[in-house]
């Protein structure tokens, strides 16, 4: 005898009354404050947490991130890969680098999985600079970070600095 409104965030993520559901299973997200993170379609937040959303595993809370300052950081080929807060940038559930004077200098595109065909994951490198130096981040199914010396001759050549 009543009508309930259902708000869809994604085909498998929705809100009914005061509850957030993933594939019709109730989650622990706070429905009153639940919203998509600005400029980051794979990320949501509430008053307590920021979540990375996956259609396979639902909402995954990201540890240590500041929900109040969380925003999308960088969009590449239409995919918002990174998330930032006042202190760090993140990829999915991985904290990557400090967000102090952070600049993305270059993207070295690797392989990208074909929709529905390939399950290998992407393998793209990102060259960052922040207040602590230069960093090369491999983003695949996991994230690997390597600090690069500012004196590295290949880095200097790439950036156009005379060796």
N, C-alpha and C positions, 0 to 999 in steps of 0.2 A: 503493500500500500504506500510506498514512498519512492521517490526518485532520487538517485544519487548521481552527482556529477563526477565524471572521471576526467582528470587532466593528464594528457599524455606528454611526456618529455621525450620519449623515444618509444619505438614500437613495443618494447618490453618493460619500460620504466614509466610508472604512472602514480598519480595521487588520487585517493578517494577519501573524502572526509578529512580526518587528521592523521592519515597514514600514507607512507610511500611504499609502493610495491614494485618488486622486480619479478617478472614472470608470475604474477599473481601471488607471490610470497611476500609477506610483510617484512620490511627492513627496519633497522633501528634509526634511520634518518629522521630528524625533526621536521615534520611536514609544514609547520607554521613558518619556518625560516628557510625552507628548502628552495634553492634556485640554481640555475645554470651559472657557472663562473663566466664573467664577461670575457668575450673573445676566445673562449675555450670550450667548444662543443662537447668534448669528451669528459669535462670536469663539472662537478656540481658541488655545492656547499650548503651547510646549514649553520646554525649558531655555534656548533661544536667542532665540526670537521670539514675537511675538503676531501672529496671522493674522486677517484678516477673511475669512470664507468666503462664496463666491458659487457657486451651482449652475452659473452660466455660465462662471466663470473659475477656480474652485477656491480654493486657499489663497493669499492675498495677504499677504505679510509687511508689517507696519506699521513704518516706519522710526522709530527713536528712542524707542519706547515701552519702559517697564520691565516685563518679563514677570513679575517677582516681585510687583509691586503692582497688576497689572491686574485690574480688576473692572468689572462693568456699572454704569453711572451712573444712567440714568433710563429707565423704561419708559413708553411712551405708547401707549395703545390696544392693549396686548399686544405691541407691537414694541419690543425693546430697541435703541434707536437709538444710544446713546452708550456709550463705554467710557472709563474713567479709569485713570490710574496716579498715582503720587505727585506728579507735576508738571503734567500736562495732562489735558484730555478730548479724545476723538477721535470722529469719525464716519467709519465705514468706514476708508479710508486717509488721512483728513485730520486733521491736528492742529488743534484749534480754539482753545482758550483755556487759560490757566493755571488750575490746579486749586487755587488758594489762596483760601480763604474763598468758594468758589463756591456760588452759589444759582441755581436755575432759578426765575425770577419768574413767567413766563407762557409759554403756548403759543398761537400764533395759527395755527389750522389752516387750511391752504390746500387745494389739490386733492390727492387721493390716487388713484393709478392703480387702475383696476379690474382685478382678477385675470384675466390672460389676454386682456384687451381693450385696455388703454391702456398705452403704453410711454413716456409723457411724464415719469414720475417725480413724486414728491411735491413740494410747494412750501410747506412750513410754516416759519414764523418762530418762533424761540425767543428770549425775553428773559432774559439772564443778568446777574448781578452777581458780580464777583469783587474781589479786592484792588486791581485796576487800574481799576475803573469799571464802567459799564454797557455791554452788548454786545447787538446784534441779530444773530442768526445765521439766514441763509436756508439751509435744508437742502433741496436738490433733487438733481439728478444730480451736482452739485458743491456746495461749501459756500462761502458768501460771508459775511464778518464785517464789521460796521460798529460802531465805537465811538460811543456816544451820550453827549453831555455831560450830566453830572448837573444842569446848569442848564437843560436843554431843557424848555420849558414843557409840551409834550405828555407828556413822561416824568413830570414832576412831577404833572401832572393825573392821569395813569394810576395812579401810585403813591399818589395821595391826599395829596400834599404841597402845602400852600398856596403859590401862586405869588406 
